[in-house]
Amino acid sequence: MSHGVVVGIDGSAQSAAAAAWAAGEAERRGLGLHIVHVAGTEFDALERDLGGDTVVPQPIAEIRDRVAAALPGSAVSFEIWPGNPAETLAAVGGRAELLVLGSRGLGGFTGLLVGSVGLRTAARAGCPVVLVRAGEDGPGGPSSDVVVGVEGDRPCDAVLDFAFRHAADTGSALRVVESRTTSHGPYATEAPVDQWQIRESMASAEQLRLRDALSRWREKYPDVRTEAEVCAWSPARALVEASRSASLVVLGRRTPKHQPTAPRLGSVTQSVLHHAHSPVAVVPHD
C-alpha cells in the first residue's frame, strides 16, 4: 500500500513537532497521513506477552490522537513496527511522497541537530525526508522563504522541482543559494587590474549564469518570486545563515547506483542538518 505523507514518532517533543508539520503538509497537499512508531526488536516479545494485543505507549497515543483530531476530514492511519528504526522508516517511506521525522538540537553553530536515526534514515530513504525539531514553524508559519542549495552549472532538476513546488504550494518566496569560492578567496585573480572591479564583474557573471539556469523553472512556476544568490561563504555556512529566515531549507542527496551497506550523507548536508534554524528537506536524486 502506498502512503501520501509518512511521519515517524517516538513520543518526544521533536516527534510531536514533526507530526504537526506532517499533518499540515498532508492537509495542504490533500494526501493521507500515515503515522509510524518503530518500537525496536522488543516489540515482538511484548506483543506475545500481551497475548497478541498491541498496547500503544501513552506518549505515542497522545500524538496520534492529537493529529487525528486536527485532521478530521483526512485519512489518518497508524502502525507500530518492530525492527531497526532507520531501516524501517526508510522502507515505509519508500512507499510515500514524503517522510517527516523529528530531530533534536539547539540550532546555529552552537548546537547539534539530528540524532543517528534521522541521519541514517535521510541517507537511505528513496523519498524526500524532512527533519523538524520542536519550536519550528510548520507550513504557513511567519517565516515565509523556502531556501534551496544548488551547486554546479546544471542544478539538479529533482531538487529544484521539489523546492519550486513547495514554494508555489505555500505561497512562499524562493531563495536559490549557491556558494562560489576559490582557494585564494572569492573570485580571486592575478590580473593586473583593480581586484574589486574584477570580483564585482565575476560575481555579476555568476549571478547571471545562475538566473539563466533557473529560467525554465521560473516559466514553470511563474507565481513563485525567486531570488538567485551567489555568495562567497562555504555552502554549509551560507545555508545555515539563510535558514534563519526560512520555513524550509531544501538540499539534494545523490543516490549511487549501488547502495552501500552503510550509506552516509555528504558533509555539507550533515552540517546543515546539524545546525539549521528551520526544517530541512533532503531530496534524493540520480
SULLIN-V835916 format. One record per residue. N is the residue number from 0. RES is the residue in one letter. SS is DSSP state (hx for helix, st for strand, lp for the rest). Layout:
BEGIN
n=N res=RES ss=SS
n=N res=RES ss=SS
END
This chain:
BEGIN
n=0 res=M ss=lp
n=1 res=S ss=lp
n=2 res=H ss=st
n=3 res=G ss=st
n=4 res=V ss=st
n=5 res=V ss=st
n=6 res=V ss=st
n=7 res=G ss=st
n=8 res=I ss=lp
n=9 res=D ss=lp
n=10 res=G ss=lp
n=11 res=S ss=lp
n=12 res=A ss=hx
n=13 res=Q ss=hx
n=14 res=S ss=hx
n=15 res=A ss=hx
n=16 res=A ss=hx
n=17 res=A ss=hx
n=18 res=A ss=hx
n=19 res=A ss=hx
n=20 res=W ss=hx
n=21 res=A ss=hx
n=22 res=A ss=hx
n=23 res=G ss=hx
n=24 res=E ss=hx
n=25 res=A ss=hx
n=26 res=E ss=hx
n=27 res=R ss=hx
n=28 res=R ss=hx
n=29 res=G ss=lp
n=30 res=L ss=lp
n=31 res=G ss=lp
n=32 res=L ss=st
n=33 res=H ss=st
n=34 res=I ss=st
n=35 res=V ss=st
n=36 res=H ss=st
n=37 res=V ss=st
n=38 res=A ss=lp
n=39 res=G ss=lp
n=40 res=T ss=lp
n=41 res=E ss=hx
n=42 res=F ss=hx
n=43 res=D ss=hx
n=44 res=A ss=hx
n=45 res=L ss=hx
n=46 res=E ss=hx
n=47 res=R ss=hx
n=48 res=D ss=hx
n=49 res=L ss=lp
n=50 res=G ss=lp
n=51 res=G ss=lp
n=52 res=D ss=lp
n=53 res=T ss=lp
n=54 res=V ss=lp
n=55 res=V ss=lp
n=56 res=P ss=lp
n=57 res=Q ss=hx
n=58 res=P ss=hx
n=59 res=I ss=hx
n=60 res=A ss=hx
n=61 res=E ss=hx
n=62 res=I ss=hx
n=63 res=R ss=hx
n=64 res=D ss=hx
n=65 res=R ss=hx
n=66 res=V ss=hx
n=67 res=A ss=hx
n=68 res=A ss=hx
n=69 res=A ss=hx
n=70 res=L ss=lp
n=71 res=P ss=lp
n=72 res=G ss=lp
n=73 res=S ss=lp
n=74 res=A ss=lp
n=75 res=V ss=st
n=76 res=S ss=st
n=77 res=F ss=st
n=78 res=E ss=st
n=79 res=I ss=st
n=80 res=W ss=st
n=81 res=P ss=lp
n=82 res=G ss=lp
n=83 res=N ss=lp
n=84 res=P ss=hx
n=85 res=A ss=hx
n=86 res=E ss=hx
n=87 res=T ss=hx
n=88 res=L ss=hx
n=89 res=A ss=hx
n=90 res=A ss=hx
n=91 res=V ss=hx
n=92 res=G ss=hx
n=93 res=G ss=lp
n=94 res=R ss=lp
n=95 res=A ss=st
n=96 res=E ss=st
n=97 res=L ss=st
n=98 res=L ss=st
n=99 res=V ss=st
n=100 res=L ss=st
n=101 res=G ss=st
n=102 res=S ss=lp
n=103 res=R ss=lp
n=104 res=G ss=lp
n=105 res=L ss=lp
n=106 res=G ss=lp
n=107 res=G ss=hx
n=108 res=F ss=hx
n=109 res=T ss=hx
n=110 res=G ss=lp
n=111 res=L ss=lp
n=112 res=L ss=lp
n=113 res=V ss=lp
n=114 res=G ss=lp
n=115 res=S ss=hx
n=116 res=V ss=hx
n=117 res=G ss=hx
n=118 res=L ss=hx
n=119 res=R ss=hx
n=120 res=T ss=hx
n=121 res=A ss=hx
n=122 res=A ss=hx
n=123 res=R ss=hx
n=124 res=A ss=lp
n=125 res=G ss=lp
n=126 res=C ss=lp
n=127 res=P ss=st
n=128 res=V ss=st
n=129 res=V ss=st
n=130 res=L ss=st
n=131 res=V ss=st
n=132 res=R ss=lp
n=133 res=A ss=lp
n=134 res=G ss=lp
n=135 res=E ss=lp
n=136 res=D ss=lp
n=137 res=G ss=lp
n=138 res=P ss=lp
n=139 res=G ss=lp
n=140 res=G ss=lp
n=141 res=P ss=lp
n=142 res=S ss=lp
n=143 res=S ss=lp
n=144 res=D ss=st
n=145 res=V ss=st
n=146 res=V ss=st
n=147 res=V ss=st
n=148 res=G ss=st
n=149 res=V ss=st
n=150 res=E ss=lp
n=151 res=G ss=lp
n=152 res=D ss=lp
n=153 res=R ss=lp
n=154 res=P ss=lp
n=155 res=C ss=lp
n=156 res=D ss=hx
n=157 res=A ss=hx
n=158 res=V ss=hx
n=159 res=L ss=hx
n=160 res=D ss=hx
n=161 res=F ss=hx
n=162 res=A ss=hx
n=163 res=F ss=hx
n=164 res=R ss=hx
n=165 res=H ss=hx
n=166 res=A ss=hx
n=167 res=A ss=hx
n=168 res=D ss=hx
n=169 res=T ss=hx
n=170 res=G ss=lp
n=171 res=S ss=lp
n=172 res=A ss=lp
n=173 res=L ss=st
n=174 res=R ss=st
n=175 res=V ss=st
n=176 res=V ss=st
n=177 res=E ss=st
n=178 res=S ss=st
n=179 res=R ss=lp
n=180 res=T ss=lp
n=181 res=T ss=st
n=182 res=S ss=lp
n=183 res=H ss=lp
n=184 res=G ss=st
n=185 res=P ss=lp
n=186 res=Y ss=lp
n=187 res=A ss=lp
n=188 res=T ss=lp
n=189 res=E ss=lp
n=190 res=A ss=lp
n=191 res=P ss=lp
n=192 res=V ss=lp
n=193 res=D ss=lp
n=194 res=Q ss=hx
n=195 res=W ss=hx
n=196 res=Q ss=hx
n=197 res=I ss=hx
n=198 res=R ss=hx
n=199 res=E ss=hx
n=200 res=S ss=hx
n=201 res=M ss=hx
n=202 res=A ss=hx
n=203 res=S ss=hx
n=204 res=A ss=hx
n=205 res=E ss=hx
n=206 res=Q ss=hx
n=207 res=L ss=hx
n=208 res=R ss=hx
n=209 res=L ss=hx
n=210 res=R ss=hx
n=211 res=D ss=hx
n=212 res=A ss=hx
n=213 res=L ss=lp
n=214 res=S ss=hx
n=215 res=R ss=hx
n=216 res=W ss=hx
n=217 res=R ss=hx
n=218 res=E ss=hx
n=219 res=K ss=hx
n=220 res=Y ss=lp
n=221 res=P ss=lp
n=222 res=D ss=lp
n=223 res=V ss=lp
n=224 res=R ss=lp
n=225 res=T ss=st
n=226 res=E ss=st
n=227 res=A ss=st
n=228 res=E ss=st
n=229 res=V ss=st
n=230 res=C ss=st
n=231 res=A ss=lp
n=232 res=W ss=lp
n=233 res=S ss=lp
n=234 res=P ss=hx
n=235 res=A ss=hx
n=236 res=R ss=hx
n=237 res=A ss=hx
n=238 res=L ss=hx
n=239 res=V ss=hx
n=240 res=E ss=hx
n=241 res=A ss=hx
n=242 res=S ss=hx
n=243 res=R ss=hx
n=244 res=S ss=hx
n=245 res=A ss=st
n=246 res=S ss=st
n=247 res=L ss=st
n=248 res=V ss=st
n=249 res=V ss=st
n=250 res=L ss=st
n=251 res=G ss=st
n=252 res=R ss=st
n=253 res=R ss=st
n=254 res=T ss=lp
n=255 res=P ss=lp
n=256 res=K ss=lp
n=257 res=H ss=lp
n=258 res=Q ss=lp
n=259 res=P ss=lp
n=260 res=T ss=lp
n=261 res=A ss=lp
n=262 res=P ss=lp
n=263 res=R ss=lp
n=264 res=L ss=lp
n=265 res=G ss=lp
n=266 res=S ss=hx
n=267 res=V ss=hx
n=268 res=T ss=hx
n=269 res=Q ss=hx
n=270 res=S ss=hx
n=271 res=V ss=hx
n=272 res=L ss=hx
n=273 res=H ss=hx
n=274 res=H ss=hx
n=275 res=A ss=lp
n=276 res=H ss=lp
n=277 res=S ss=lp
n=278 res=P ss=lp
n=279 res=V ss=st
n=280 res=A ss=st
n=281 res=V ss=st
n=282 res=V ss=st
n=283 res=P ss=st
n=284 res=H ss=st
n=285 res=D ss=lp
END
